[in-house]
Amino acid sequence: LRPSDTAPCALWSQPYRNPRNRGVTCFCSLHKPIMAFLAGIKGGVDLKATDVNDRSAANLENATPDVLDDEHERWEYFFNSGCRTWFDLIKDHTFTSTFCTLDPSEARVIVEHWEARRRLIAAASSRGEESEPSAELDALLTRTLESLGPLKQRLDAAVAEETAKSSEGKAFVKLSTRSPKDSKKALARAKASYHSRLAALDHEADDNERWVMLSEEVTKSSAIANGDEALELLLDSDRVYEDLEYALRGPPAPSEPSTTGGAAEGATDAAASSSGGSAVACQGAVAQGAVAHPPGGEVTLSWNMELVARAWDPRLTPESEYRGIAWNGELSCLCQYFHPLYFPGMRDRSEEVQRDIMAVYNSPEVKNAVARLGGHCIIDFAWLG
């Protein structure tokens, strides 16, 4: 894609259209051949008996159950790699964070809001309306925010604690697993800011400069100042919906604790400076104790989802972010997180960046965290210059 003044964010704002819809136009092209065929058999045809070969039934040959035999291990693989797993181990090497309790009932409200929102949009589309039903969506959001009042209060407290540590009075809020960086509202703000910056330039920006500017605005669009703004993004994210929906229907906990490890986006964010400081993000998992099966037929599921507020650091820009892969306890790969982009200012600093990141990775705390994740994980670094 080549970004332009008018369409750098087109992929975010255009609705998806199924290519199979083109089949509607195919009917017209097939109309004449079909009519000719019908005319040819009008006088009658000779039919011969054949073996029955009914293909109308569903093909179950490759069907899989909704819950796999190893679903509990899959569940742990993803959710036990969240922030809580590694934060205390490397808190001296990562960004400050405040955890906020998220009850299953509150997670259910967020999931149901997303599903209701999706139904309203689908209903409007079926009526031929080109725009989303904003009045109905706003009313749904208002009702949902009212029902999440206690969560909003807890988020306000967590965000306030982190904004007080930020030079810009901002924070970043995410699930213990993934962040709401796909929020359409956040991306719309990024798009508007991008266009404003582009219009203010005194020169013609090339493609790389445009993409760098857009990436910077997307990063900044997730900064929030209070619980209301945090919930606005959380309620507008596919990623948040997917993680909470999966957590709520997680498989029954086994009778014995599991020791499965794994990887997900729950990476630690570490900050590195030219004097040797680096922020680390480990993605892996440690086991959580099993939950007992109560009498009466109902099964209690494990629940380890939380919200996390992190102080916003304006030094965390696309050019500062690096992603590494640890294997057998060693950092075997390191690259730019935004690898398609070119940052001229970093061209002559690669050795400095590598030195600082390796110094943090080889610290006892980070090495211990990686070891507890089985020695294999994805690890993110922020080099802060």
C-alpha positions as CSV (number, residue, x, y, z in Angstrom):
1,L,0.0,0.0,0.0
2,R,1.2,3.5,-0.8
3,P,0.0,6.0,1.7
4,S,-1.5,9.2,0.2
5,D,-3.1,12.4,1.4
6,T,-6.5,10.8,1.1
7,A,-6.2,7.1,1.9
8,P,-3.4,6.2,4.4
9,C,-6.1,4.7,6.7
10,A,-8.5,3.4,4.2
11,L,-8.2,-0.1,5.4
12,W,-9.4,0.9,8.9
13,S,-12.4,2.9,7.7
14,Q,-13.8,0.8,4.8
15,P,-16.2,-2.0,5.6
16,Y,-15.2,-5.5,4.5
17,R,-16.9,-6.7,1.4
18,N,-17.0,-10.5,0.8
19,P,-15.6,-11.2,-2.7
20,R,-18.2,-13.9,-3.1
21,N,-20.8,-11.2,-3.4
22,R,-19.6,-10.9,-7.0
23,G,-21.6,-14.1,-7.6
24,V,-24.7,-12.0,-7.8
25,T,-23.4,-10.5,-11.1
26,C,-22.5,-13.9,-12.4
27,F,-26.2,-14.8,-12.5
28,C,-26.8,-12.4,-15.4
29,S,-23.9,-13.9,-17.4
30,L,-25.3,-17.4,-16.9
31,H,-28.9,-16.5,-17.7
32,K,-28.8,-17.2,-21.5
33,P,-26.9,-20.6,-21.3
34,I,-29.4,-21.8,-18.6
35,M,-32.4,-20.8,-20.7
36,A,-30.9,-22.6,-23.7
37,F,-30.4,-25.7,-21.7
38,L,-34.0,-25.7,-20.4
39,A,-35.2,-25.2,-24.0
40,G,-33.2,-28.3,-25.1
41,I,-34.8,-30.6,-22.5
42,K,-38.3,-29.3,-23.0
43,G,-39.2,-32.2,-25.3
44,G,-38.2,-34.8,-22.7
45,V,-35.1,-36.8,-21.8
46,D,-34.3,-40.4,-21.1
47,L,-33.3,-41.0,-17.4
48,K,-31.2,-43.9,-16.2
49,A,-31.1,-45.3,-12.7
50,T,-27.9,-44.6,-10.8
51,D,-26.5,-45.2,-7.4
52,V,-27.6,-42.6,-4.9
53,N,-24.8,-40.1,-4.2
54,D,-26.3,-37.5,-1.9
55,R,-23.9,-34.6,-1.3
56,S,-26.4,-32.4,0.4
57,A,-25.6,-33.5,3.9
58,A,-22.9,-31.7,6.0
59,N,-19.4,-33.2,5.6
60,L,-18.4,-34.1,9.1
61,E,-15.2,-35.8,8.1
62,N,-12.9,-32.9,9.1
63,A,-15.2,-31.5,11.9
64,T,-13.6,-30.8,15.3
65,P,-15.3,-30.4,18.6
66,D,-15.9,-27.0,20.1
67,V,-13.7,-27.9,23.0
68,L,-10.5,-29.9,22.2
69,D,-9.1,-32.6,24.5
70,D,-6.1,-30.3,25.3
71,E,-8.2,-27.1,25.6
72,H,-7.2,-26.5,29.2
73,E,-3.5,-26.5,28.1
74,R,-4.3,-24.1,25.3
75,W,-6.2,-21.9,27.7
76,E,-3.2,-21.8,30.1
77,Y,-0.8,-21.3,27.1
78,F,-2.4,-18.0,26.3
79,F,-3.8,-16.5,29.5
80,N,-1.0,-17.5,31.9
81,S,1.4,-15.4,29.9
82,G,-0.2,-12.1,31.0
83,C,1.5,-9.3,32.8
84,R,1.0,-10.8,36.3
85,T,3.2,-13.7,35.3
86,W,6.4,-11.7,34.8
87,F,5.9,-8.2,36.2
88,D,7.2,-8.7,39.7
89,L,10.2,-10.6,38.3
90,I,11.4,-7.7,36.2
91,K,9.7,-4.6,37.6
92,D,13.0,-2.8,38.0
93,H,13.5,-3.2,34.2
94,T,10.1,-2.3,32.9
95,F,7.5,0.4,32.9
96,T,5.6,1.1,36.1
97,S,2.2,-0.6,36.3
98,T,-0.9,-0.7,38.4
99,F,-3.2,-3.7,38.3
100,C,-7.0,-3.4,38.4
101,T,-9.3,-6.3,39.2
102,L,-11.7,-7.4,36.5
103,D,-14.5,-9.6,37.7
104,P,-16.0,-12.2,35.4
105,S,-19.4,-10.5,35.6
106,E,-17.8,-7.3,34.3
107,A,-16.0,-9.2,31.6
108,R,-19.4,-10.6,30.6
109,V,-20.9,-7.1,30.3
110,I,-18.0,-6.0,28.0
111,V,-18.5,-9.1,25.8
112,E,-22.3,-8.7,25.7
113,H,-21.9,-5.0,24.8
114,W,-19.7,-6.0,21.8
115,E,-22.1,-8.6,20.6
116,A,-25.1,-6.3,21.0
117,R,-23.2,-3.6,19.1
118,R,-22.5,-6.0,16.3
119,R,-26.2,-6.9,16.0
120,L,-27.2,-3.3,15.8
121,I,-24.7,-2.6,13.0
122,A,-25.8,-5.7,11.2
123,A,-29.5,-4.8,11.5
124,A,-28.8,-1.3,10.1
125,S,-26.9,-2.8,7.2
126,S,-29.7,-5.2,6.4
127,R,-32.0,-2.2,6.2
128,G,-29.8,-0.7,3.6
129,E,-28.4,2.0,5.8
130,E,-24.9,3.1,4.8
131,S,-23.9,4.5,8.1
132,E,-23.8,2.9,11.6
133,P,-26.9,3.6,13.8
134,S,-25.1,6.2,16.0
135,A,-28.0,7.0,18.2
136,E,-28.6,3.3,19.1
137,L,-24.9,2.7,19.6
138,D,-24.6,5.7,21.9
139,A,-27.5,4.6,24.0
140,L,-26.0,1.1,24.2
141,L,-22.7,2.5,25.3
142,T,-24.3,4.7,27.9
143,R,-26.2,1.8,29.4
144,T,-23.0,-0.3,29.4
145,L,-20.9,2.4,31.1
146,E,-23.5,2.8,33.8
147,S,-23.5,-1.0,34.5
148,L,-19.7,-0.9,34.7
149,G,-19.7,1.9,37.3
150,P,-17.7,0.0,40.0
151,L,-15.1,-1.0,37.4
152,K,-14.8,2.6,36.2
153,Q,-14.1,3.7,39.7
154,R,-11.3,1.1,40.2
155,L,-9.9,2.1,36.8
156,D,-10.0,5.8,37.7
157,A,-7.8,5.0,40.7
158,A,-5.4,2.8,38.8
159,V,-5.1,5.3,36.0
160,A,-4.6,8.3,38.4
161,E,-1.7,6.4,40.1
162,E,0.0,6.0,36.7
163,T,-0.7,9.4,35.2
164,A,0.9,11.0,38.2
165,K,4.1,9.3,37.1
166,S,3.9,10.3,33.5
167,S,5.4,13.5,32.2
168,E,2.4,14.0,30.0
169,G,-0.2,13.0,32.6
170,K,-1.3,10.0,30.5
171,A,-1.5,6.3,30.9
172,F,-1.9,3.1,28.8
173,V,-4.6,0.6,29.7
174,K,-4.7,-3.0,28.5
175,L,-5.9,-6.5,29.5
176,S,-3.3,-8.6,31.2
177,T,-3.2,-10.4,27.8
178,R,-3.6,-8.0,25.0
179,S,-4.2,-4.3,24.4
180,P,-7.1,-2.4,22.7
181,K,-4.8,-1.0,20.0
182,D,-7.3,-2.0,17.3
183,S,-10.0,0.3,18.8
184,K,-11.7,2.1,15.9
185,K,-12.0,5.2,17.9
186,A,-8.3,5.3,18.7
187,L,-7.5,4.7,15.0
188,A,-9.9,7.5,13.9
189,R,-8.0,9.9,16.2
190,A,-4.7,8.7,14.8
191,K,-6.0,9.2,11.2
192,A,-7.1,12.8,12.0
193,S,-3.8,13.6,13.7
194,Y,-1.9,12.2,10.8
195,H,-3.8,14.4,8.3
196,S,-3.2,17.4,10.5
197,R,0.6,16.8,10.6
198,L,0.7,16.1,6.9
199,A,-1.0,19.3,6.1
200,A,1.4,21.3,8.2
201,L,4.5,20.0,6.5
202,D,6.5,22.5,4.4
203,H,7.7,19.8,2.1
204,E,6.4,16.7,0.2
205,A,6.8,13.7,2.4
206,D,7.9,10.5,0.8
207,D,6.3,7.1,1.5
208,N,8.5,6.2,4.4
209,E,8.1,9.5,6.2
210,R,4.3,9.2,5.9
211,W,4.3,5.7,7.4
212,V,6.5,6.8,10.2
213,M,4.2,9.7,11.0
214,L,1.1,7.4,10.8
215,S,2.8,4.8,13.1
216,E,3.6,7.6,15.7
217,E,0.0,8.8,15.7
218,V,-1.4,5.3,16.1
219,T,0.9,4.7,19.1
220,K,-0.1,8.0,20.7
221,S,-3.8,7.4,20.1
222,S,-3.9,4.8,22.9
223,A,-2.9,7.3,25.6
224,I,-5.7,7.9,28.0
225,A,-6.3,10.2,31.1
226,N,-9.0,8.5,33.1
227,G,-11.2,5.5,33.5
228,D,-13.9,6.7,31.1
229,E,-11.4,7.0,28.3
230,A,-9.9,3.6,29.1
231,L,-13.3,1.9,29.0
232,E,-14.1,3.7,25.7
233,L,-11.2,1.9,24.1
234,L,-11.8,-1.4,25.9
235,L,-15.4,-1.5,24.7
236,D,-14.3,-0.8,21.1
237,S,-11.7,-3.5,20.6
238,D,-12.0,-6.8,18.8
239,R,-8.9,-8.0,20.6
240,V,-10.4,-7.3,24.0
241,Y,-13.7,-9.0,23.0
242,E,-11.9,-12.1,21.7
243,D,-9.7,-12.5,24.9
244,L,-12.6,-12.0,27.3
245,E,-15.0,-14.2,25.4
246,Y,-12.5,-17.0,25.3
247,A,-11.7,-16.5,29.0
248,L,-15.3,-16.7,30.0
249,R,-15.9,-20.0,28.2
250,G,-12.6,-21.5,29.2
251,P,-12.5,-25.3,29.8
252,P,-13.0,-26.7,33.3
253,A,-9.9,-26.6,35.4
254,P,-8.3,-30.0,35.9
255,S,-8.2,-31.7,39.3
256,E,-4.4,-31.4,39.3
257,P,-2.4,-28.2,38.6
258,S,-0.8,-28.0,35.2
259,T,2.7,-26.8,34.4
260,T,2.2,-25.9,30.8
261,G,4.1,-23.0,29.4
262,G,3.4,-21.0,26.4
263,A,3.5,-17.6,24.6
264,A,1.1,-14.8,23.9
265,E,1.1,-11.0,23.6
266,G,1.5,-10.5,27.4
267,A,5.0,-9.3,27.0
268,T,6.9,-7.1,29.4
269,D,7.9,-3.7,28.2
270,A,11.4,-2.7,29.2
271,A,13.1,0.7,28.7
272,A,16.7,1.0,27.6
273,S,18.9,4.1,27.7
274,S,22.3,4.8,26.1
275,S,23.8,4.1,29.6
276,G,22.6,0.6,29.4
277,G,18.9,0.5,30.4
278,S,16.4,-1.5,28.4
279,A,12.7,-2.3,28.8
280,V,11.8,-6.0,28.4
281,A,8.7,-7.8,27.4
282,C,8.5,-11.6,27.9
283,Q,5.7,-13.6,26.4
284,G,5.3,-17.0,28.0
285,A,3.4,-18.8,30.7
286,V,3.6,-20.3,34.1
287,A,0.9,-22.5,35.6
288,Q,-1.9,-21.4,37.8
289,G,-3.5,-23.7,40.4
290,A,-6.5,-25.7,39.4
291,V,-10.0,-24.8,40.6
292,A,-12.0,-27.5,42.4
293,H,-15.2,-28.9,40.9
294,P,-18.1,-28.0,43.3
295,P,-20.9,-30.4,43.9
296,G,-24.2,-30.0,42.0
297,G,-23.0,-30.4,38.4
298,E,-21.6,-26.9,38.0
299,V,-17.9,-26.4,37.3
300,T,-16.0,-23.4,38.4
301,L,-13.5,-22.1,35.8
302,S,-10.2,-20.6,36.5
303,W,-10.1,-16.8,36.2
304,N,-6.8,-14.8,35.9
305,M,-7.8,-11.8,33.8
306,E,-7.0,-8.3,35.0
307,L,-6.7,-4.8,33.7
308,V,-3.3,-3.0,33.8
309,A,-2.6,0.7,33.8
310,R,0.9,1.7,32.8
311,A,2.4,5.2,32.9
312,W,2.7,6.8,29.5
313,D,6.2,7.5,28.4
314,P,6.4,9.9,25.4
315,R,9.9,8.5,24.6
316,L,8.3,5.2,23.6
317,T,8.1,5.9,19.8
318,P,8.1,3.4,16.9
319,E,11.8,3.8,16.4
320,S,12.5,2.9,20.0
321,E,10.7,-0.5,19.9
322,Y,12.5,-3.8,19.3
323,R,11.4,-7.4,19.4
324,G,13.6,-10.3,20.3
325,I,13.2,-14.1,20.5
326,A,14.7,-16.0,23.3
327,W,15.4,-19.7,22.8
328,N,17.0,-22.0,25.3
329,G,17.5,-19.0,27.5
330,E,19.6,-17.0,24.9
331,L,18.5,-14.0,22.9
332,S,18.8,-15.5,19.4
333,C,17.0,-12.8,17.4
334,L,16.5,-9.0,17.6
335,C,14.8,-6.7,15.1
336,Q,12.8,-3.5,14.8
337,Y,9.2,-3.9,16.0
338,F,8.2,-1.7,13.0
339,H,10.5,-3.6,10.7
340,P,9.1,-2.2,7.4
341,L,10.1,1.3,8.3
342,Y,13.4,3.1,8.0
343,F,14.5,5.5,10.8
344,P,17.5,7.6,9.6
345,G,18.4,8.6,13.1
346,M,19.0,5.0,14.2
347,R,21.3,4.1,11.3
348,D,24.6,4.7,13.1
349,R,23.4,3.6,16.6
350,S,22.8,-0.1,16.0
351,E,25.8,-1.2,18.1
352,E,24.8,1.1,20.9
353,V,21.2,-0.3,20.8
354,Q,22.4,-3.9,20.8
355,R,24.8,-3.3,23.7
356,D,22.2,-1.7,25.9
357,I,19.6,-4.3,25.1
358,M,22.0,-7.2,25.8
359,A,23.0,-5.6,29.1
360,V,19.4,-5.7,30.2
361,Y,18.6,-9.1,28.9
362,N,21.6,-10.6,30.7
363,S,20.6,-9.1,34.0
364,P,19.8,-11.8,36.6
365,E,16.2,-10.6,36.9
366,V,15.4,-10.9,33.2
367,K,17.3,-14.1,32.8
368,N,15.4,-15.6,35.7
369,A,12.1,-14.5,34.2
370,V,12.9,-16.1,30.9
371,A,14.0,-19.3,32.6
372,R,10.7,-19.5,34.4
373,L,9.0,-19.3,31.1
374,G,10.8,-22.4,29.9
375,G,13.6,-20.4,28.3
376,H,11.5,-19.8,25.1
377,C,9.6,-16.5,24.7
378,I,9.1,-13.4,22.7
379,I,10.6,-10.4,24.4
380,D,10.0,-6.7,23.6
381,F,12.5,-3.9,24.3
382,A,12.1,-0.1,24.3
383,W,15.4,1.7,23.7
384,L,15.0,5.2,25.2
385,G,18.2,6.8,24.0
